[in-house]
Amino acid sequence: MKKIPSVCLIAGLSAAVAISTGGCRSDAYYQNRAAERAREYLLKEATELSAEDKYFVTFNDPVFLTAPIIGSKDYVSGQSGNAPVLSDKLNQICVTWKIPGHEELYMVYGASNGRMDFWYPDRLIRKKVTLSKVGNLERATNLARIYALDNLFDLMSVKEQNFIRFHFPAVYETDFEPNFDPTGNAEEKDIEKARAQAEKSTQYSLVWQIPDDKDVAVFCGFGGPEMQGWKINFAGKASVEEFRKHTVQLIKTPEEFYRVFPEKYAMPIKKAKLEKK
């Protein structure tokens, strides 16, 4: 099987700040500054965190969870000199860390416009989030689609990429040999940690059978029950025969995928044939 190992696609907030020729700071500058404020606030308020937890927060980037704020006030005062922020552009933005070993998300709440130039921490929220089965399936499919576009452009034509983009895959439990050292430079302790994590998870493969292609597109990774937290380990193409050698069980057909999302996606006319033996 010709496969491409997984590549980390997380955009670091700690990238160098870009300064335009006109002297204006970029959005990344304000987001970086907000992340640092959130990090300091979290480390101060979350007294239950261990030294290892604090190390994780210190050296790992957060994600931003945003939603609009609905209100009637014209202005909301920021803490930076009581600078006004227009409410019609105001968002609640939680700077969030998922700390290993903790079920809760650690969310530092604040209000700001999208640039986050007046974002300040207001409170710490510890929130346990359980993704729905539908959410897990859709999230995994989107991850595979993005991965195909970013990493498999040399293996797939535009027609093949579009098929993956606009059709759902079949989902299988598989037993492929995983790749815990995609770059060839990983330390042994990191490889062992990844292997131990994989042993506690289930290997799922998302599979597209593209028309007029004798091979199938396979996106293999590990996740919890109902694909919760699924991440790609490797992806590529395999013959139908080779794939079947590593099939443990069929979990969901493409047709079943569409029935899960009846109001969002239309059922394609042509049905996949991979599951027929």
N, C-alpha and C positions, 0 to 999 in steps of 0.2 A: 504494500500500500504506500503510495506516495503521499506523505503527510508533512504538514507544516506545524511546528510546535507553537504553543500559545505564546503571545507576546503581551506584556503588560500595557494596557491602553489608558491608564489613569493619567490625566493631565495634572502635573504637579503645580500646586499653588505657590511653591517656593521658587518658581522660576524667576530669573532676573527681571527686574522691573523695566518696562519699556517706556522711554521718554520720547515724546514726539518732538520734531524740530521746532514746533511752535511753543514749547515749554509746558504743554498740558500733560498731566499724568494720565496714564491709561487706566481702564477699568481694572486691569490686573493688579495695579498698585493698590487701589482701594480694597479690593477683595483680599489681597495679601495682608493688608493692615487689619482688616476686620477679622481674618482668621487668627492673627496673632493676639488680638484682643480677646477673642473667644477662647483661645488656648490658655491664656493666662487666667481667665475667669474660671474655666473648668478646673484647672489644676488647684485653684484656691478653694473652690466650693465643694468639689467632690473629694471629701476627706477619706472616703472609704477605699479609694483606689490604692493599689499596691505600688511599690516602686517600679515594677515591670509595666503596670498599666500606665503610669505616668510617663515612662520612657516611650511607650507606644504613642501616646498623645503628642509628646514633644517632637517626635521624629517622623510622624505620619500625617499626611494631608487629610483634611476633612472633606466632606461633601456639603453642598448647600441645598437645603430643602426649603422651597419658597411657595408662598401662596399670597394672593392679594388680600389687603385689608379693606373691608367694607365699612365705611363710616361717613359721617356728614361734616366733620371738622375740615376747615380749609387748610390748616397747618398743624403739623406736629413738631414740637421742639426737639432738636437733637441735643446731645450733651456737649457737642463741640461749639461752645459759645452760643447755645440756644439757636443754632442756625435753623431756619424754617425748611421743612420738607413738604412738598405738595402732597396732599392725601390721595389725589387721584393717581399718583404714581407710587404710592406707598405699599410696600410688601412686608409681610412677616417672613423673616429669613432665619432659619435655624442652621447654625454651623454645627455639623454633626460628625461624631466619631462612632464607629462600630468597633468597640474594643474587644479583642479576642477573649473568650471565656466569660463574657457578660451577655446575658440575654437582652438587656435593654440597650437602646440607642442613647448616647449621651448628646443631647441637643441643647446648644446655647442659643436661646431665643433673643431676637432683637428686631427692630423695625427700621426700614430704610428704603430708599429708592433702589432701583436695580443696580446702580453703580456701587452701592454700599459705601459711598463716601462719608455718610453720617451714621453708619451702623455702629451701635454700641451694645454690649451684652446687657440684657435686662433680667433674665432668670435662667436657671439650669433646669432642664426637663429630662427626666429619665423615663423613657417610653419603650415598652415592649411592643414590637411590631411583628405580627404574624402574617406573612404573605398568603393570600388565598391560592388555592390550587390553580385557578384560572390565571392569576397574576404570575405564578411561577412559570407556567407554560409559555405565556406570551413574552415574559422577560427573557427566557432562554432562547426563544426563537429570534428575538430582536438582537441578542448578543451574537448569535450565529450569523445573522445577516450582516451586521456591522463587521464582524471578523472576516467574512468572505470578501467584502468590499475592500477592506484595508490590507489583507494579507494574501488573498488567493487570486489576485488580478492576473498573475502569470499562468494560472492553471485553468481559468475560466474565461469564456467569451462574454461579451455584453449580454447576449441572449441567455446564457446560463446564469449569469448574475441576476438578471431580471426574473428568471424563473424562481430562484431562491427568494428574491425580494417579494414576489407577489403570490407565492404558494406556501402552504404549511408543510412541514416535514412529517414523516413518521418518527415515532419515538421508540427506542429499543433500550433494554438493559443489555449491556455487552461486557465482554471480558478481554478487550484489547490490552496489550502491554503498554502501560502508561510511560510517559516521558517526564521524568522529574528533573532533568537537567537540560532544558532546551538550548541554552547558550553554550554548554560545555564548560562553564566556569563556576558552577555552583559548588559551595562547600559541602562536605559530606554531612554535616549536621543539618543543613538546610534540606538536603535530599531526604534524609531520614525523617525529618519533620513532615515534609510533604507526603512521604510514603505512609507515615502513621496516620495522617489526616485522611488520605485516600482509603485506607483500610477500614475507617469508620464510616465511609460514605458509600454511595452506590454509583457505579459507572453507567451513565446514560449517553446514548448517541442519538443525535438528531440527523435524520437521513432524508435527503432529497433524491428522488429518481428523476433525473432531467430527461425529457423526451429526446430521442435520437442520440442518446449517450449510453454506451455500453457499460460505463462505470456509474457508481453512485457517489454523491457528495456526502461525506461523513464529518460531523462535528462532535467530537468525543470529549467528555468531561465528567467531573464528579459533583455530586450534590446530595442533599438529604432527602427525606421522604417527600414525594410529589415534586421532585426536582428543586426543592428549596435551596437557594444559595448556589445553584449550578454554575460552574465555571469551566471554560474550555481548556482542555489539556493539550489537544492537538486536533488538526483538521486536515482534510485532503480528499483524495479520490481513491476508491477501491472497487474492484470487480464485485459483482453480486455474489459470486461464489466465495470470494475471500471474506466478504462481510458476513455471510451466513455462517462461516466457521466460528465467528466470534459473537454470534447472537445467543443471548441467554433467553430472552423472551421479548415478544412484541408488547409494548405498553399502550400505544395509541396510534391509530392509522390517521392519515391526513383527513379522511372524511370525518372521523371523530373529532379532530381538531376544529373543523369548521362548525360542527354542531355545538361545541363549547362557546363559540362566539357568533351566534346566529344573527345578531343585529349589527355586527361590525364588519363581517366579511361574507362575500358571496361564494357559494360552492362552485369550484371550477367544473367544467364539463368533463374534462379528461381525468380519469382516476389513476392513481398510482398502482403499480403492479408488483412492487417488491415483496409485499407481504404474502403473495401467492407462491406456494412452493409446489 
